[in-house]
Each structure stands twice: as structure tokens, then as C-alpha cells.
């Protein structure tokens, strides 16, 4: 209808039939001295900023005329100018879809939101399709927000530090470079702000001396002398100045780790038992076959695969350690998924080696190396960290001699490995140096008794000290 009216106005027509009714059309460029009398008709005013629809005016005078305007019936509807202009523009736009939105992707079943950590690009930068433009930190991993199309970043509609959910728009991408406003340098903005605010500052400076002159000498004499500051006692501590401190907000991953570890302390009746392992035979096995192992499997032979195999054997002998409490029930797991604690610059993550009991040494080493690399690069997925029935933490790589690890909920136990130290040991009645490692098992004493915990560690000690037990299953 609006198109028909526009065409009619453009050709100079004065009336048009719309929906079976005669409507008088008045163009805005009509002389102001002309007066139209259209009693009993509907009249449509085309104004420069919109359209006003009125009914049954006895006299209609254009703006600027001296005659008055008398209406015989109430105005039926008054359409806002802005709404009409928006609808008109939308209806007559080209519809080429130049602007596309970059939204937060799906982050996993158990993750409902995240924190917008940082922008990798700036407004005005050109990006390719699927190129990361921002990073979102969640409770477990860091997720990239990618550009949905080749183009130029027009603007960001979110700020760093905002909490965002999947599907939320954070940026607008222009397929072409049109419409991208160049960013004004901060220096120019500060200069403009300073120039605008300089006159009031000068006025204030001029007023200050006047105020000092007007002050009477009697008022100055009446001021009481300032009391001296109290002397610092010898026992009062001297605190460092605030300028030497930095306050940095915790990342989502660090907050999540802190919450889970504290919940573990509050929930489990944790107890730790220790033992020591002679690493002589496992180190000799590694030294004898490391070259052939790399040549055949393409991966180095480490100590972690030996401890994973030992843990699998111990869990098979003590299945209660692989179980978990659920309310008033005990859930026994007939599978063994070993979680490996990996320390990264952003925090602690625990990827899972699935069905470790069905893997050989080479498969375990390859899986651990792949997961550790993903964890360090920040590309590990939620699925690769979900689940797990038992955890191994190797603090020995950092030089830890002894520790009491904390259980990783909802598991029931965790094994702690430590550094290898040469210590004097009695072997065959003689004191000889041996490479020794302390191992620790922290377990939920509500479910696991001390007997099972000691037997579990004893099995790990026997398998590591004599790996041939794995071959013979003894």
C-alpha cells in the first residue's frame, strides 16, 4: 500500500483508492497558502518524517496557513514516524545480508555459561571464516569464538569479563568493509576531552586566589593547630604500600578447581597411606628397550605407563577402590578409566584414559602424550575430561618428595607419585644405594578401609618393582 501511495504522489495524483476507500493524498511540497476542504473523506498526510492517518476532517489546512483546523471525529490512529521509517527502510532494503553475527558456540552438556576472557581481534580487522576472534573461559576448558564468514569486524557488542551463554551475540561481522567506523585513537579522545574541560578548570583556578583574599585573618587565627600524628610503637607491623600489590580476578577454571577441591574436603572422610617403591627394575626395563620401543611405536617409553598398568592391576585386585558412594548405595564400576592430572599454565585439568585395562604400554603412552599436549595448548574438549574412576597425580615431575593428594570428586581414591631419589637401602644384608620413590594413596574412608588401601598400595609396589608379574598375572 505504501508503495502505491508513493507512486501516486510522485505522479502528482491527488487521490487514490485503498481497500475500497477514497483517500486524499497531500504532498509536503504543496504551497502553504492552499486550503483543502475534504469533508467526509479519509485523508493521508505525507510528512517529511512520517505519515499521519486521520479521518473525517471538515477542513484541512497545511502548516503555515492562518485558518484553523476543526475536526469532526477523533483521530483513529497516529503512527509514529520512527516506526514508519524503520518499516519503510526494511521493506525497501536490498536484503543482501552484509552483516552477520558471531555468537557463543555450544560449550558442553554440563556448561551453561562462561566468561569472555579476551578479544583476539580488534574492530576493523579483517578475518577469515572459522578464524578465532575471541576466547571464552569456562569451568573446565577455554573455547574459541570463530567468525562465521569472511569479512571485517564491525563492532563488539560484549565486553571482556562479561558472563555469556551459548547463542549470545558478541560481535558483528561485515562481509564487506563498508559501514565499519574507524576507531578513534585514545590520545585524540583524551585531547578532545581535555580541551572541552579546560575552560571550567581555568575558572576554578581563577576563583581559588579570590577565595584566599576574601578570607579574613581572624578566621585563620581561629583555626586550631593540627594534632601531631601518633608515634608508631615498636610492636606495630610495618605494612608494604598498596602500590606494591596487584589484584587480579580469578579465572573460571581456577575458581572451579578451588570449589571442587574444597567440596572434596567437606564431603569425603579422606585418609592417606604411604609406601615406597624401588624403581631399579622398571628403570632398567626402560633403559634396555627405550630405543626399540621408539622405533616400533613412535613414542618414548616413560614411567607413567608402568604405573597405569600397575594401578589397573591393583584396581582389579581391590575393586572397592574403583567404586563410589551414591546416597545409600555403592556403585561398583566394571570398567577402569584412569584420570591423569596435568598441570597447565591456566590451571589443573584431568584428562581421562578410557578403558586403560585393555591397553598395552604403547597405547597408554600415546594416549597420555596426546591428552597432555591438548591440555597444554588449551584445545582439550569436555568429553576428554568427563568421567574417570581413579586418578593418578605425578608431582615428581616438579620435584615433590612427598605429598597428600586430594580426591577428585566423584571418585573415591587418588594415587600420588613423587620424585625418584637415591637412598641407602638394605638388600641381601648389604646397604646399597637404590632409586626410591614414595607413593601415596588418599582414599574415602567411608567406603574404603585401611586394609584395602594398604593392599592396594602393596600391589602397585610389587608390580612396579617386578614388571614380570604383569606378564604372568601373579
N, C-alpha and C positions, 0 to 999 in steps of 0.2 A: 504494500500500500504506500509506504513511504517513497519507494522508487517512482510509482505512478505520479504522486504529488510533485516530486521534484521535476520530473519531465514536463508536467503540465505547467509548472511555474516557469521553467526555462523557456517554453514556447510562448509565454505571455498569456496563457489562459487564465481566466478569472474564476472559473468554477469547474468542479469535477464531481463525478458520481462515484461514491464509495459505499459499498454494501447497500446499494439501492437508495441512498440518500444524497441529496444535492448539497454540496459543501462549497462555500465561498472561500477562495484562496486569496490571501493578501500578501504580496511580496514586501520584504522590508525596504526596498528602494523606492516605494511609491511616494509621491510627493506628500509632504506633511500637511498640506492645506486641503487635501481631498478628504471628504467625509463620505462614508458608505452607510447607507441605511438598508439593512437586510433583516427586517422583522420576520420572525417565524422560520429562519433558516439556521443551519449549523454553520459555524464559521471557524476556519482553521487559520490561526496566526502563525506564520513562519517568521520567527525572530532569529536574529543572528546567532544566538546561543542556544536555541531550542525551539520547542513547539508548545503552544498552549491551546488546548481544545476547550471551547466554550459553546454554550447552547443558548439559542433564543435571545439574542441581544436586540433590543429595539433600535439602538443607534450604536454604531461603532466608529470611533474616532481614532485615528493613528496618533502616536505620540507627537507632541508639539502643537496640536490643534487647541484652540481656545474653548471649543464646545465641550460640554460634559459628557460622561458616559453613563447611561442608565440601562441597567439590565433588568429583564422581566422575570428571569428564573435564576436559580442558583447555579454556580459553576459545578459541572458534574465531576470533572477530573482535572487535576493540574499535574502534568507530567514534569518531573524535574529535568532541568536542562542537562545536568551531568549524565543522568541515566540514558537520556535520548542520544546524546553524543557518543557514549560508550557503545550503545547498541548499534548505532549507525556505523561507527568505525569498524566494529566487529563484523557487521554484515558485509561491508564493502572492502574488507581487507583481502590481501592476496592469498592468505592461508598457506603460505609456503612453509610454515613451521621452522623458522630460522632459529628460534630459541628452544633449547632442550634443558631439562633439569637433571642434575646429578644428585642422586638420593642415596641414603644409607642402605647398604645391602643387608640381606639376611645374615644374622650373626651366630646362629645355632639354636638348638631347641631350648636350652636352658638359659639363654642370654636374651634379656628383654630390652636392654639399653646399654649405652656406652658413653664415653667421654670423648669429645672432639679434641684430640691431643694437639695436632699441628697441621698446618696447611703446607703442602709440598710445592704449590704453585701460587703465583700472585695474579690478581685481576689484570687482564691484558695479555697474559702469557698464552701462547698457542699450545694446544695439547692434542694428542692423537687419541683415537678410540682405545678404550681399555687402559689408558695411562693413569697411574695413581695421581690424584690431586690432593688427597688429604688422608690422614690416619686417625683411626678411632681405637681407643684403648678400652678393652672390656676386662671382665674379672679374670680372664684366662689368657687371651691372646690379643694381638694387635691386628686390626683389619683395615685394609685399604679401601678407600672410596675412589672409584675409577670414573673417567669421563665416558659418557655413553656415546659420544660422537666426536669426530674430528672438528676442531673449531678453536674458539678463543674464549677464555673465561671472562664473562661479562661482569659478574659480581658474586660475592659470597653472602648468603642470607643467614649464616650462622657464625658464631664466634668461637675462638679457641677456648676450651673449658666448658662449653655447653654440653648438657646431657641430651643425647639424641637417641631416637628409636629407629628401628628398621622402617624404611619408606619415607623418612623425613627428608625434605629437600634441603641441601646445604649450599648448592651453587647453581648458577645459571650459565649455560654454555651457549655461545652464539656460533652457529655454523660458519658464518662469515665474520669479518672483523668490524662490520657496521654496528653501531649502537654501543660500542664499548667506550666508556668515558675514560680518558686518560687520568691516571691518578695524580693528584697534586702533591708535589714533594712536601715533606713535613716542614722543611725550612721556610718555604714560601708561606705556608699556612701560619707558621709562628710569626713571620714578619708582618703579615696582614693583621693578625690579632694584636700584635704589639703596637702597630700604627694606629689601629682603631682605639685602643685603650690608652694611648699616650696622652691625649688632652685631659681626661679626668685625673691622670696621675700628676700632671703639671699643676692642675688646680689644687690638688691636695697639698703638693709641695709648697705652693704659694700661701695656702691657708695656715700651714703649720707655724711659720715665723710670726704671723699676726697673732695667733693664739698665745704664743710665748710673750709677745709685747703686752697684750692686754692683761696678762696675769699680774696680779698685784704683788709687791714684795712682801706684804703681810701674810699672804697665803703661803708663800714659800717658807717663811719663818715658822709658820704654824705646823708645817709637816714634821712629824716625829722622826728622829733618826732611825734608820733601818737596823734591826737587831742583827748582830753578827751570826753567821751560820754555826750550828753546834759542832763542837770538836769531835772528830772521829775517834772512837775508842779503839784500843789495841786489839780487842777481840772481834770487832766488826769486820766481816769479809769484804774484800775489795772486788767488786764485780766488774767484768770486762764491759766496755762500752757497747751499746747496741749496734754501732756501725760495724762491728766485727762479727755480727751474726747474720745468717741468711735463713729466711723462711721459704720453704719450697713445698707446694702441695703434694700429697702422696698420689701416686698413680693408682689407677683402678686395680691393676694387678697386685701392687703392694698391699693395698687395703684388703683385697680378697684373701691374700695369703695370711695376713695378720688375723683376719676374722676366723679363718678356718683353723689356724693353729691354736688360737685362744679357745675356740669351741671344742677342739680336741682335748685340751687340758681340762675344761669344765665338764666334759662328758665321760671320758674314759678313766678307769682306775689304772693309770699307767705305772708299770714297773719295768725296770731294766735289769737284765742279767748279762754277764760278760764271760768271754773266754778268749783264748789266744791261739793263733794258728801258725804253725811252722810252714813257711812258704817255700821251702827248699825244693821239694819235688815239683810243684807247679811252675816255679821259675825255671827249673831245669827242662821241663817239658816244653815250655815256651822257647827257651834258648835253642833247643835241639831242632825244633820243627818250624820256627818262625819263617825261614826263607821258603821252605816248601809250601807252607800254608799260604803265604802271599802269592806264590807262583800259581797255585792251583785255584785259589778262591778270590784273589784280587783284593784282599783285605788283611790287615795286620791282626795277629793273634794277641789279645790282651788278657788281663786278669778278670775282667768283668764277665766274660762268657763262662769262665770256670766257676765263678761264684753264682751266676744264674743257674747253671746246671746243678750246683750243689744245693741251692735253695729249692729247686724243683724236687730234687730227691728228698730233702728234708720235709717239704710240704706233703709229699706223698706218704711219708712215714708218720707225720703228725698232721692229719687233715684238720684238726681243730684250729690250727694256726691260720688256715685258709678260710675259716668260717667267719661269720659275723652275726651279731645280735640284732634282731629286728623285733622290737617290742618284747613280748614274752616268748619269742621263738628264736631258734638258732638256725641260720641258713648255711648249709654245707654246700660249697661250690665244687662241682665235679670238673672244673677247668682251672687252669693256672695261668693267669695273666700277670706278668711281673711289671710293676711300675718302676721306672728308673728316674731318680731325682736328678735334674740337670739345672745347674746354676747359670743364669744368663744375666747380662747387664741390667735388664729390666726387672728381674726377679726370678723366683724359683718356679719351674714348671716340671711336670711329672708325666712324660710320655709313657705309653704302655706297649710292652712287647706281648702281642697276642699269642696264646697257645704256646708258651715257651717250652712246655714239656714235650712238644712234638718237633722241636728244632734241634739241629746239631750246632756245634761250635761256630761254624762259618755263618750259618743263617742268623744266629744271635748277634754276632759281631757286625754283620751288615745292617741288621735292623737297628741296633743301637747307634751306629755311626750315622745312619740316615736321619733318625729322630733327633739326635743331638745337633746335627747341622741345621735342621729346620728350626729347632728351638732357639739356637743362637741367632739365626737370621730373622727370626720373628715370623716365619711362614708356616709354622705348625698349626694344624687345624684342631677344632674342638674334638672331633671324633678320635683323633690320635691320642688324646689325653683322657678320654672318658673311660670309666670303669677301672679295672685293676683290682686284683685280690690280695696282693702283697707288694711291698715296696722295698727297694734296695737303695741306700744312700751312701755314696762313696766320698766321705770327707777327706780321705787320704790323699786325693789329688791336690788338695790345698795345704797338706802338711799336718792335718789333725792327728794327734796321737790317740785321743780317747774322747768320746762324747756320748750323750744320751739322746738319741734321735726322738722326735715326736711323731706319733702315729698319724698317718694320712687318712682322715675320715673318708668313707665309712669302713675302712679296713680295720683289722684287729691287731696288726703287728707290723714292725718295720725293722730291717736289718741294717746296721751301720758298719761300714768298712772304714779302716783307718790306714795311716801310713805304715810302710814297712821299715822296721828299724832293726839293725843288727844288735842282738843282745846275747849275753852268755847263757847257754842252756846246758843242762846235763844230759848227755846222750851216751848210753852204754857205759855209764860210770865215769865218763870224762866230761869236763867242762869245755864246750866248744862254742864258737860264735855261730848264731843262726839268724836268718832273716825272719823276724817275727811280726805278726800283725794282731792287734787287739780287734775283736769283733763284739758288737753289742746288739742285743735283741730287746727292743721295747715292745711290750705287749699289753693287751687289755686284760687285767687280772680278773675282771668279772667273768670272762669266758675261758681264759687260758690259765691253768695252774702252773706253779713253778716247775713241777715235774716235766710237763710237756715242753715248757720253754727251754729247760736245760737239755732235754733230749734233742730238741730241735737244733740248738747251737752245737751240740756234740756231733750230730750227723754232718753238719756243714764242716766242722773241723776235720772229721775223718775223711770226707770226700776230697777236700782241698789238699790235705796232707798226703793222700794216696789216690790220685785220679783214676787208678786202675779199678777202683770199686765201681765207678760208673759203667765200665765195660762189662764187668761180671755181675753187676747189680747185687752187691753184697754190702 
